[in-house]
Amino acid sequence: MALLPVLMPSVLGNVGFINNLLTSTGVLLSLLPQLLQNGGGQLGVLPSPVLPPFLGGPGHDTSPWGNRTANNTNYYEDAPSTGITRYYDLHVSRGRLAPDGYQKDVILINGQFPGPLLEANWGDYFQITVHNDIAVPEEGTALHWHGESFVYHFKADLYGSSWYHSHYSAQYTDGAYGPMVIYGPEHAQFDIDLGPVMLSDYYHKTYTDLMEDVMGRNAIQAQLTFADNTLIQGKMNFDCSTVNDGTPCQDDAGIAKFHFEEGKIHKLRLINPSSFAVMLISIDHHEMEVIANDFVPIVPYKTDLIVLAAGQRADVLVKAKPSIKTSNNAYWLRVRQPPLCALASQPFALAAIYYNKAKTNSHPISSPHTSFLEPKLINCANDPLGLTEPLYAITPPEPNVTVKIDITTAVNETSNSLYEMNGSSFRGNYNEPVLRLLQVGDTNYGQQSNIYDFGTNESVRIVVQNHVPFTHPMHIHGQNMFVLDEGVGAWDGKTSIRPSNPQRRDTQILQPNGYIVIQLMNDNPGVWPFHCHFAWHVSQGLYVNIIQKKDKVKPQTEIPEIIKQTCDEMRILVLFGRLGQPNPNHRRIALSGGEMDRTPSGYRVYT
């Protein structure tokens, strides 16, 4: 069945190409070897991997979280301590792959795209050694700069499905990301955990060239940067007949494949690691039961369409149909980027789900849900807040202070397009990070650090008003936020959806010309970014720093000497290059960092 025969390709991308794939009746080809498509990665390859209920280890023959359950335990206050550390070594390096058949330079983690799965039990510790092997040319990462390694040690104090990625400029656009699973109590029964399902946009340009477009002086190009494709598990086919730059491109590179067992309930951990995309996800002839959003278990509800923006995750259960003795027992998993919620020349992706009797090189002949076909043009929103009820109820207190943040656009004096939050566009200073300044008692953070210091207030309400016709998945670091209300237009100043137990998550879609009302508990000492998770928007300044309990940062947080050294040497790298010579990449690095005005303006204190 054709996907969208009545909708114009100019609006929805290369519909003809995807319809040809859907209506073909021959063998479903996978012509590109896995090593050339995804490196050493095995996501989307049969046989489907199956995750355990928890990781074994000393004392872990039974559930490592004891009698804690998803609905009787406040996981923010009562995380277990297992005494076990999970060790990982990650090597970040350059490579050349063709995830959709088009060869391009990529940045890989352990030689694969997406990166390797990181696993732990709730209450374990991660110890992750990151080796920056990026060379020719060398560049930094969010983790460390070239030629060095760095060890991260932290507790898995929440559980569920997540992902990790480079936070250096838009580097993860080139492939520097991977899935993460922290096993914890289950509140809905299932038989098989099929693990992470990564749903991403994909660009044939390198991220540095994309950054030149986004941060350039062409206002239209800065706002309308199109992805070339949409991937599932790092895979999808591409119409190589459209390639005119001489780059090698393989048709029928290969799509992701999954295996369902008849009558069994399967858990899929949906993750959107995109740079600039909202994804609509659906499985032909099957219903999905949503059991978690981000790191928050929720009261299960059923749907045939999931909406995930960049950074968001959803755990879903899918019950396979009873035994059917036919070789055509195969179904499409469909993904699309809706117009105006995302920008892509090829906004569709497909994966094949095969039952036991199906031939695993056959084309599924299933038809889509009506909800997947309906164009979702303007209302780029998550499921209604009334549906997404946290399983463990927490009632937020009355806020001590309410702050409004207006999102607008601007063009600066050098004709660069920017986003502003309350009239100020963020610009990161890698040489003087805010946490380091805070730790030494220096409050001269700089005009463009966009600081919001909530002082001794215990709870803060933030009303974010979007004055532009683009979506923003707003993401908070270091905590979950209560999402009290959201919609199009302006908040009425009083509505709160299920105030006794509002939605909690770490990323929430802010609709075009809309608003979200969130509430934070001001109880995690540190500096926490609150930003749009679209890489291009955060690069254009859609970011603020929230300081919580700054008086407790210095006595409780001794910043390791190696981090101080990293800041000093990053300054040298930015200004002079690795060998002490003028850095030819200085201009590009400065697009997302570099020196800035060190004045106290732009520093907001709430007492």
C-alpha angles and dihedrals in degrees: 000000000000114000105224110352095163100049123088118253089219087067101035105033128239098354093159093060094049093045090053089054092048096048098044114114102191131082117320098236128215102185100165118080113242092241091060095042103044107359111224094345120119103191112130094018124120132274089055113232116241122212123219126239087250140341118272126231141127107333092003101108086112132031108310093213094063116206095347112121135185093253103037102044131076095218092193091064107024110045114155123245108221098176090227126123122202111211125209135173116205122190115196113202145145123267144155121244140154108220090170098024096272110109116228142156111267140178111236137194111219089347096296142100119244095026124249123290113259113208137185140149122253105274096025123117125238119218108187123179111201119199115196104213095161108140144158088063106016122212141166128260132206085260105047142321130265122305097016139092130218132197121220120195121183142144125254092230096161128042138217138064124332145137141228128222145165112274093195107117107302093320095133088066086076092056108279097138141087144173128276128197125190110189117223143148116321122218100183125055122243138156107215131031107207091184130217122003109195115206113186147158116241134209129200092204118078116254092249091057090046090051089054087057096044095045095036129107098256101099095197093049091046091059100033107054107152126210115228098220148355121241138201113200088349093301140106140128122257133203099248091185087077093059111105103160097082095251114146110255130180120208117220092021090167140267131233119274133201135187125225125191115221114260094002127123113236128200117216121188103210114203129179109204093167127144094218115358148107111206130208110203128194139159117214114247092358135100124219125218112208113216104164141022116203105318095337124098109219139193102276119253132174129239140152095218130053123195117204127171126199110300096017127118135192129188111213136180121219122190112214118224122258120272113300117184100219135110089223094065093127133116140195123246102206132200129179137174108227117228115263090012089071139001121233136145088211105029097171132086131180136196127182124234114200129196122212097273097042124107105244094218095052127109112246111236097198124132126231130249115263090240090062092054097050110098112244100201111156107003096079095169142139119245113293114285089234089069099046104073118165112238093223106055121225122175113208116224124240105284119251091215138012121212127189120210118193118204114211138154129241142174115228128217092274091053095252118147113239142176119228132201109204089345097308127103116210120238118181121225108207090186095059110026114193095240091057091050091047092050092056093043097251109143093177089105100158134258095268099046088091096215124192110186111189094188116195096343110128097207132021131194118208123194110198113197118195113209096178131077095243133095121247122194098208113211130192123201125217099020147025120264129220108239105210100173143345137180149117120301120013131330113257091224096244115049116109120172110229094340092191091062114006124183115282124199141128098242127041130176115245106204125227109278087359142110144233127202114207136172128209131196105228094219109107110086112224145058113299125189118226109191149137110277093217102107094217094051096048088048087056091055107271093144141099132188117230116204116205125191095342092179088067096048098079100044094042101037120057103184108222117249090237090063091051088049090050091056092050094048093044087059089054092046093050096047104033110013127243096298098044094263124122107285113241089200093054093107093054094045089050090059089078102020143358133109121343141178108291100210128128094237115113091040110124121194123191117194 
